[in-house]
């Protein structure tokens, strides 16, 4: 079972907002090039998005379904990867001071991925998670930074203090 974690320097509300936006899915998940909703309202239970992923020269049309959602703290997904089968991906958010600790737990459920599951397969999943969490952190930290910049800028303008000038 591949479990990985990362401390993201953004509040858990920001991280959840990114996870809850199905249009941002290809920006933090490794593989998809684009995503479109196919049913339900992401990230509610039963909602699904479809996307294309490249595996070498192959282009696979895949789907991810929300199996369980605890608003603001946990998102459990089932990813369909065509002939490779399906995988369960659990993403848990924990507030960690002013930051967010993100834990990702993934394992194959059905198909070829489950049959081929071994130590080598675990290494591939760990590498994928490392890249995915790095992308998620970058996206969330950028959004948290943008929000902080807008707040400070608008606050300074309202107060008319000129704060922030060098």
TORTORKE-975815 format. One record per residue (C-alpha): residue number from 1; x negated, y negated, z negated. Coordinates in steps of 0.02 Angstrom, whole numbers, plus 50000, padded with zeros to 5 digits. Layout:
% residues N
    n     c1     c2     c3
  NUM      X      Y      Z
...
//
This chain:
% residues 166
    n     c1     c2     c3
    1  50000  50000  50000
    2  49924  49833  50054
    3  49943  49699  49920
    4  49859  49531  49938
    5  49878  49363  49851
    6  49828  49183  49876
    7  49841  49025  49773
    8  49918  48890  49883
    9  49887  48712  49828
   10  50067  48659  49851
   11  50221  48676  49741
   12  50322  48835  49760
   13  50467  48730  49828
   14  50358  48679  49976
   15  50303  48859  50007
   16  50483  48918  49999
   17  50537  48782  50122
   18  50409  48848  50247
   19  50463  49030  50222
   20  50647  48980  50236
   21  50621  48895  50405
   22  50633  49034  50535
   23  50563  48918  50668
   24  50398  48910  50571
   25  50382  49100  50564
   26  50259  49110  50712
   27  50152  48973  50633
   28  50107  49077  50479
   29  50134  49259  50533
   30  49993  49337  50632
   31  50053  49402  50800
   32  50215  49315  50852
   33  50203  49184  50988
   34  50379  49115  50969
   35  50534  49155  50866
   36  50719  49137  50892
   37  50865  49178  50777
   38  50969  49326  50833
   39  51094  49338  50691
   40  51135  49263  50522
   41  51057  49113  50440
   42  50874  49134  50396
   43  50823  49179  50259
   44  50989  49250  50198
   45  51006  49440  50182
   46  51044  49518  50351
   47  50977  49372  50453
   48  50856  49416  50592
   49  50735  49331  50708
   50  50663  49400  50869
   51  50490  49362  50933
   52  50357  49423  51053
   53  50190  49487  50993
   54  50037  49534  51092
   55  49943  49694  51058
   56  49797  49687  51179
   57  49872  49678  51353
   58  50043  49734  51290
   59  50182  49611  51248
   60  50308  49682  51125
   61  50477  49609  51084
   62  50499  49632  50897
   63  50625  49585  50765
   64  50613  49546  50579
   65  50765  49566  50466
   66  50789  49492  50293
   67  50828  49638  50177
   68  50828  49541  50013
   69  50816  49358  49968
   70  50799  49281  49796
   71  50812  49096  49840
   72  50651  49007  49800
   73  50553  49156  49735
   74  50559  49314  49842
   75  50585  49364  50021
   76  50588  49547  50071
   77  50579  49582  50257
   78  50586  49732  50372
   79  50481  49705  50528
   80  50519  49811  50681
   81  50367  49838  50790
   82  50437  49942  50932
   83  50345  50107  50951
   84  50241  50072  50795
   85  50397  50084  50686
   86  50447  49972  50543
   87  50362  49896  50392
   88  50426  49826  50228
   89  50350  49657  50182
   90  50385  49581  50012
   91  50332  49401  49983
   92  50340  49340  49804
   93  50312  49161  49747
   94  50255  49117  49572
   95  50235  48939  49511
   96  50055  48926  49450
   97  50034  48758  49365
   98  50062  48632  49503
   99  50022  48763  49636
  100  50102  48922  49700
  101  50033  49099  49687
  102  50093  49200  49837
  103  50090  49391  49830
  104  50118  49494  49987
  105  50152  49681  49978
  106  50171  49776  50141
  107  50186  49958  50186
  108  50254  50057  50334
  109  50429  50128  50321
  110  50463  50225  50481
  111  50383  50277  50643
  112  50204  50293  50703
  113  50140  50166  50577
  114  50199  50277  50434
  115  50123  50433  50512
  116  49955  50348  50543
  117  49950  50263  50374
  118  49778  50293  50297
  119  49632  50197  50222
  120  49582  50128  50392
  121  49758  50066  50424
  122  49755  49982  50252
  123  49598  49885  50302
  124  49685  49819  50458
  125  49837  49765  50355
  126  49724  49680  50227
  127  49634  49583  50364
  128  49802  49532  50439
  129  49864  49475  50269
  130  49708  49374  50238
  131  49735  49282  50402
  132  49922  49264  50371
  133  49899  49192  50196
  134  49765  49073  50260
  135  49886  49010  50394
  136  50029  48996  50267
  137  49917  48900  50146
  138  49860  48779  50281
  139  50038  48746  50337
  140  50107  48723  50159
  141  49961  48616  50101
  142  49980  48504  50254
  143  50166  48485  50219
  144  50136  48450  50035
  145  50003  48322  50082
  146  50116  48239  50210
  147  50255  48226  50082
  148  50138  48150  49953
  149  50075  48024  50081
  150  50251  47972  50129
  151  50302  47954  49946
  152  50152  47847  49900
  153  50167  47740  50056
  154  50352  47708  50034
  155  50331  47678  49848
  156  50195  47549  49877
  157  50298  47460  50009
  158  50451  47452  49896
  159  50353  47388  49748
  160  50258  47262  49852
  161  50105  47288  49743
  162  49982  47314  49884
  163  49917  47467  49791
  164  49805  47578  49893
  165  49711  47433  49978
  166  49522  47444  49970
//
